[in-house]
Amino acid sequence: MPDVPRMPPGRRCFARIDRFECACPHCGRLIFAGIDKRYLPKRLVENNRARAAAKQRPRAESVLRMFWNPYTQRLACPWCDHVFTVGLVFYPVQKRSRRILTPAPDVEPTAAEVAEMRRLGGGWFKKGGRRTEEHANLVVQAECSCPDQGIDPVCPLHGNQTLEGGESVS
């Protein structure tokens, strides 16, 4: 991500960001705005309710625990604790110009970032891939045994377990 000394000339316009993924400008770790919702009360899971709660009770403990505040557009990196205000910059496109079919280089995640997003999102890879005759979805009967903010190596959901047939999932 290139650093620029100042904002390009422009004017203010309305924008409200509800959901995004980004790399922290300070430490470079990936952040999903909203991934912290699994640690928040159920009443704060929906963006409109989280925004209303943040507006009405900005000093409430549950609001202070959000690392993405949709009302103030404030992002606290959960990895390095640096705080940012998130906004949008709109770049005009000339009329009758060709449609650009490729995205800007900083909006496509690298392979390492995709893997990190899958890890943070709870996605898993089965070693060896899936064969055509195998089922695509699995149901794990046992509950998660991981501690808060950590992984238990023997957890049936997140640890290094072995599936039927001897293939491990990690």
C-alpha positions in Angstrom: 0.0 0.0 0.0 1.6 3.3 -1.1 1.9 6.1 1.5 0.9 9.5 0.2 1.9 12.7 1.9 -1.6 14.3 1.7 -5.1 13.7 0.4 -5.7 14.5 -3.3 -7.8 17.6 -3.8 -11.5 16.9 -3.7 -14.7 17.6 -1.8 -16.6 15.8 1.0 -19.4 13.3 0.1 -21.5 11.0 2.2 -20.3 7.4 2.7 -21.0 4.9 5.4 -19.0 1.7 5.5 -20.6 -1.4 6.9 -18.4 -4.3 5.9 -14.9 -4.6 4.5 -11.7 -6.6 4.7 -8.3 -4.8 4.8 -4.7 -5.1 5.8 -3.8 -3.0 8.9 -1.8 0.0 7.6 0.6 -0.4 10.6 1.2 -4.1 11.1 -0.1 -5.5 7.8 -2.3 -8.2 9.4 -5.7 -8.9 7.9 -8.8 -7.4 9.5 -12.4 -8.4 8.8 -14.8 -5.6 9.9 -17.3 -7.6 11.7 -15.3 -10.7 12.6 -15.4 -9.5 16.2 -19.1 -10.0 16.2 -18.7 -13.6 17.5 -17.4 -12.1 20.7 -20.1 -9.5 21.1 -23.6 -9.7 22.5 -26.2 -11.0 20.0 -27.9 -7.6 20.0 -24.8 -6.1 18.3 -24.5 -8.6 15.5 -26.5 -6.6 12.9 -24.8 -3.5 11.6 -27.9 -1.2 12.1 -28.3 -2.4 15.8 -24.5 -2.0 16.4 -24.6 1.5 14.9 -27.6 2.5 17.0 -26.0 1.1 20.2 -22.8 2.9 19.5 -24.7 6.1 19.0 -26.9 5.8 22.1 -24.3 4.3 24.5 -20.8 5.1 23.2 -19.2 4.3 26.6 -20.9 0.9 27.1 -18.5 -2.0 27.6 -20.0 -3.9 24.7 -19.5 -0.9 22.4 -15.9 -0.3 23.6 -15.1 -4.0 22.8 -16.0 -3.6 19.1 -12.8 -3.2 17.1 -15.0 -1.9 14.2 -17.5 0.8 15.2 -19.9 1.3 12.3 -21.2 4.6 13.9 -17.9 6.4 14.3 -16.2 4.5 11.4 -13.3 3.8 13.8 -11.2 0.7 13.5 -8.9 -0.6 16.2 -6.5 -3.2 14.9 -7.0 -6.3 17.0 -3.4 -7.4 16.4 -1.4 -4.2 17.1 -4.0 -1.9 18.8 -3.4 1.0 16.5 -6.6 3.0 15.8 -7.8 4.4 12.5 -10.8 6.2 11.0 -11.9 4.5 7.9 -13.3 6.4 4.9 -13.7 6.2 1.1 -12.0 8.1 -1.6 -13.9 8.3 -4.9 -11.8 8.6 -8.1 -13.7 10.0 -11.1 -13.6 8.1 -14.5 -13.6 10.0 -17.7 -16.8 9.8 -19.7 -16.7 7.4 -22.6 -13.5 5.8 -21.4 -13.0 2.1 -21.8 -14.2 0.0 -19.0 -11.3 -1.3 -17.0 -11.8 -5.1 -16.6 -9.0 -5.6 -14.0 -9.2 -4.3 -10.5 -6.5 -2.1 -8.9 -3.6 -4.0 -7.6 -4.4 -3.3 -4.0 -7.9 -4.7 -4.1 -7.0 -8.2 -5.1 -5.6 -10.2 -2.2 -2.4 -12.2 -2.6 -2.4 -16.0 -2.2 -1.1 -15.5 1.4 -3.8 -13.0 2.2 -6.5 -15.4 0.8 -5.2 -18.2 3.0 -5.2 -15.8 6.1 -8.8 -14.7 5.3 -9.9 -18.4 5.1 -8.2 -19.0 8.4 -9.8 -16.0 10.1 -13.1 -16.9 8.6 -13.0 -20.4 9.8 -12.4 -22.1 6.5 -10.4 -25.3 6.3 -8.5 -27.2 3.6 -8.7 -30.9 3.4 -5.4 -32.4 2.4 -5.5 -34.0 -1.0 -8.6 -32.2 -2.1 -12.1 -33.6 -2.5 -12.8 -36.4 -4.8 -15.9 -36.3 -7.0 -17.7 -39.1 -5.1 -17.1 -37.5 -1.6 -19.5 -35.2 0.2 -18.6 -31.5 0.2 -20.0 -30.7 3.6 -19.1 -32.2 6.9 -20.9 -32.2 10.3 -18.8 -32.5 13.4 -20.8 -33.7 16.3 -18.3 -32.7 19.1 -18.1 -29.2 20.4 -15.2 -26.8 20.1 -12.7 -27.1 23.0 -10.5 -24.1 22.1 -9.8 -21.4 24.7 -10.8 -17.8 24.0 -8.5 -16.3 21.3 -6.5 -19.5 20.9 -6.5 -23.0 19.4 -6.5 -26.3 21.2 -4.5 -28.9 19.2 -7.0 -31.6 20.1 -10.1 -29.6 19.4 -12.5 -31.6 17.1 -13.2 -28.4 15.0 -9.9 -26.5 14.9 -7.1 -28.9 16.0 -5.1 -31.3 14.0 -7.6 -34.1 13.7 -7.9 -37.2 11.5 -10.9 -38.0 9.3 -12.1 -41.4 8.6 -9.7 -43.0 6.1 -6.6 -41.5 7.8 -6.6 -38.1 6.0 -5.9 -35.2 8.4 -7.6 -31.8 8.3 -5.7 -28.7 9.1 
